Amino acid sequence: MVFTEKQKELIKDIGLKVDFDNLSDDDICDIMLAVGDELTLRGLDKNYEPNERGKICEEILWKTE
């Protein structure tokens, strides 16, 4: 699974410490849960549309499905 630099920055920014070159199944589950929370907490505007951060969250979630 390959993440862009922006996606890696967001994952690190929310506090996850993962080895992007050697992701385990547990790492992927942690990413999915944390990024899903980030999307709902900080990734939506007042109309519940994804803001810039939310769009990056969505991209990450699509990759981890």
Secondary structure, 3 states (H helix, E strand, C coil): CCCCHHHHHHHHHCCCCCCCCCCCHHHHHHHHHHHHHHHHHHCECCCCCECHHHHHHHHHHHHHC
